[in-house]
Amino acid sequence: MTIKLYCFGESGNAYKAALALQLSGLDWEPMKVDFFGGETRSPEYRATINQMGEAPVMIDGDVKLTQSGVIQDYVSEKSGKFGGKNAAERREVLRWVLWDNHKLSSMAGMTRFLMNFLPEDKRPAEVIAFNQGRLKAAYEVLNNHLEGRDWIVGDGITNADISCCGYLYYPEPFGFDRAHWHNIDAWLSRIAEQPGWKAPYDLMPGSPADRA
């Protein structure tokens, strides 16, 4: 049975789930969510897809899951990939997924939205600057951790990598230039070399060009 992932190309959180599915080798297909058209805020979407009004949402037969980290965990359970090789690695993977959700992706997603998807006259410069300061601190943590390492946890790609890279491949500006972070830059290249890897707008339907 083909796994369905409700997603849209502009969402870094959806990209984490889509990339995990893509690299796992499981049979899946993206289902476009019209986020910018208000679909996730509609009563129908909340009643039938996700009461939280968010994407991504994964449906695999009778299993319906929301939140990218939970979907990644399910992909690991089903495919045997990305979850860590032992209990210690699994805990370390979870630690980095939680860190990413709180410190990196949350700031990157919000800052990217404010800088690119709001009308120019509504972009809050002080909030953006504050967020970029928080992001710089997160980049430093990740870049320092990757010194002398190929992967965040263990000797292969895990959900820690898939989670933390979620927003870092997007072309829109939000205060990240991979050329300034040598270890992150090399790590992103290693992820992109994985069989089946695709950039966000190539992997999921929907992009800013659709609304241009």
C-alpha positions as CSV (number, residue, x, y, z in Angstrom):
1,M,0.0,0.0,0.0
2,T,1.3,3.4,-1.0
3,I,1.9,5.8,1.9
4,K,0.3,9.2,1.4
5,L,2.0,12.4,2.7
6,Y,-0.1,15.6,2.8
7,C,2.5,18.2,2.3
8,F,3.5,21.3,0.4
9,G,6.9,22.3,-1.1
10,E,7.4,25.5,1.0
11,S,7.2,23.6,4.3
12,G,10.5,22.6,5.8
13,N,8.7,20.4,8.3
14,A,6.9,18.6,5.6
15,Y,10.3,18.2,3.8
16,K,11.7,16.4,6.8
17,A,8.9,13.8,6.5
18,A,9.1,13.6,2.7
19,L,12.9,13.2,2.7
20,A,12.7,10.4,5.3
21,L,10.2,8.6,3.1
22,Q,12.2,9.3,0.0
23,L,15.5,8.0,1.4
24,S,13.9,5.0,3.1
25,G,12.8,3.4,-0.1
26,L,9.2,3.0,1.1
27,D,6.5,3.4,-1.5
28,W,4.9,6.9,-1.0
29,E,3.3,9.7,-2.8
30,P,2.9,13.4,-2.0
31,M,-0.6,14.9,-1.7
32,K,-0.5,18.7,-2.2
33,V,-1.9,20.8,0.6
34,D,-2.9,24.4,-0.5
35,F,-1.5,26.0,2.6
36,F,-1.4,29.5,1.1
37,G,-5.0,29.1,-0.1
38,G,-6.1,28.4,3.4
39,E,-6.7,24.7,3.1
40,T,-5.2,23.8,6.5
41,R,-7.4,26.4,8.2
42,S,-10.6,25.0,6.7
43,P,-13.2,23.1,8.9
44,E,-13.0,20.2,6.4
45,Y,-9.2,19.8,6.7
46,R,-9.4,20.0,10.5
47,A,-12.2,17.5,10.6
48,T,-10.8,14.9,8.1
49,I,-7.1,15.4,7.9
50,N,-5.6,17.1,11.0
51,Q,-7.4,18.7,13.8
52,M,-4.3,20.8,14.5
53,G,-4.6,22.4,11.1
54,E,-1.1,21.6,10.1
55,A,1.0,19.7,7.6
56,P,2.6,17.2,7.1
57,V,0.2,14.4,7.7
58,M,1.0,10.8,6.8
59,I,-1.6,8.2,6.1
60,D,-0.5,4.5,5.8
61,G,-3.7,2.4,5.7
62,D,-5.3,2.8,9.0
63,V,-2.4,4.7,10.5
64,K,-2.6,8.5,10.4
65,L,0.3,10.5,11.9
66,T,1.1,14.2,12.3
67,Q,4.2,16.1,13.3
68,S,7.4,15.5,11.3
69,G,9.3,13.9,14.1
70,V,6.6,11.3,14.7
71,I,6.4,10.6,11.0
72,Q,10.2,10.1,10.8
73,D,10.0,7.7,13.8
74,Y,7.3,5.7,12.0
75,V,9.4,5.6,8.8
76,S,12.3,4.2,10.9
77,E,10.1,1.6,12.5
78,K,8.8,0.5,9.1
79,S,12.0,0.6,7.1
80,G,14.6,-0.1,9.8
81,K,16.6,3.0,8.8
82,F,17.6,6.3,10.4
83,G,16.7,5.5,14.0
84,G,20.1,4.7,15.4
85,K,21.9,1.3,15.8
86,N,21.3,0.8,19.6
87,A,19.4,2.4,22.5
88,A,22.1,5.0,23.1
89,E,22.0,6.1,19.5
90,R,18.2,6.2,19.5
91,R,18.2,8.5,22.5
92,E,20.8,10.7,20.9
93,V,18.8,10.9,17.6
94,L,15.8,11.9,19.6
95,R,17.8,14.5,21.5
96,W,18.8,16.2,18.2
97,V,15.3,16.0,16.7
98,L,13.9,17.8,19.8
99,W,16.7,20.3,19.7
100,D,16.1,21.0,16.0
101,N,12.4,21.4,16.5
102,H,12.9,23.9,19.3
103,K,16.1,25.8,18.4
104,L,16.7,25.5,14.7
105,S,13.6,24.7,12.6
106,S,11.2,26.7,14.6
107,M,13.4,29.8,14.2
108,A,14.3,29.1,10.6
109,G,10.7,28.5,9.5
110,M,9.3,31.6,11.2
111,T,12.1,33.8,10.0
112,R,11.9,32.5,6.4
113,F,8.1,33.1,6.4
114,L,8.5,36.7,7.8
115,M,11.2,37.6,5.2
116,N,9.7,36.0,2.1
117,F,6.0,35.2,2.4
118,L,4.6,38.4,4.1
119,P,4.1,41.7,2.1
120,E,7.3,43.7,2.4
121,D,5.6,46.5,4.4
122,K,4.5,44.0,7.0
123,R,7.9,42.4,7.7
124,P,8.9,43.1,11.3
125,A,12.5,44.0,11.1
126,E,13.2,43.8,14.9
127,V,11.7,40.4,15.2
128,I,13.6,39.2,12.1
129,A,16.9,40.5,13.6
130,F,16.2,38.8,16.9
131,N,15.4,35.5,15.3
132,Q,18.5,35.6,13.2
133,G,20.5,36.0,16.3
134,R,18.9,32.9,17.7
135,L,19.6,31.1,14.5
136,K,23.3,32.1,14.5
137,A,23.6,30.5,17.9
138,A,21.9,27.3,16.6
139,Y,24.2,27.2,13.5
140,E,27.2,27.4,15.8
141,V,26.0,24.5,17.9
142,L,25.5,22.3,14.9
143,N,28.6,23.4,13.1
144,N,30.8,22.7,16.2
145,H,29.1,19.4,16.7
146,L,29.9,18.3,13.1
147,E,33.6,19.1,13.5
148,G,35.4,15.8,12.7
149,R,32.1,14.0,12.1
150,D,30.3,13.0,8.9
151,W,26.9,12.7,10.6
152,I,25.2,14.1,13.7
153,V,24.8,10.7,15.4
154,G,26.8,7.5,14.6
155,D,28.4,6.6,11.3
156,G,25.4,7.1,9.0
157,I,22.5,9.3,8.2
158,T,19.8,9.3,10.8
159,N,16.6,11.2,11.6
160,A,18.8,13.7,13.5
161,D,20.4,14.7,10.1
162,I,17.0,14.6,8.3
163,S,15.4,16.8,10.9
164,C,18.2,19.4,11.2
165,C,18.6,19.8,7.5
166,G,14.9,20.5,6.9
167,Y,15.1,24.2,6.3
168,L,18.8,24.5,5.2
169,Y,18.3,23.6,1.5
170,Y,15.7,26.3,0.8
171,P,16.8,29.1,-1.6
172,E,14.9,31.9,0.1
173,P,17.0,34.2,2.4
174,F,16.4,33.8,6.1
175,G,19.9,34.4,7.6
176,F,21.7,31.2,6.6
177,D,24.6,31.1,4.2
178,R,26.1,27.6,4.1
179,A,29.4,29.0,2.8
180,H,29.9,30.6,6.2
181,W,29.6,27.3,8.0
182,H,32.2,24.9,6.7
183,N,31.1,21.8,8.6
184,I,27.4,22.3,7.9
185,D,28.2,22.9,4.2
186,A,30.1,19.6,3.9
187,W,27.3,17.8,5.8
188,L,24.6,19.1,3.6
189,S,26.6,17.9,0.6
190,R,26.8,14.4,2.1
191,I,23.1,14.3,2.6
192,A,22.5,15.5,-0.9
193,E,24.6,12.6,-2.2
194,Q,22.3,10.0,-0.7
195,P,20.5,7.9,-3.3
196,G,17.1,9.4,-4.1
197,W,17.7,12.8,-2.5
198,K,15.8,15.7,-3.9
199,A,15.6,19.4,-3.0
200,P,12.4,20.5,-1.4
201,Y,10.7,22.0,-4.4
202,D,11.6,18.9,-6.5
203,L,10.4,16.4,-3.9
204,M,7.0,18.0,-3.0
205,P,4.4,19.9,-5.0
206,G,4.0,23.6,-4.5
207,S,6.5,26.4,-4.7
208,P,6.6,30.3,-4.6
209,A,6.8,30.1,-8.4
210,D,3.2,28.7,-8.5
211,R,2.0,32.0,-7.0
212,A,4.2,34.4,-9.0
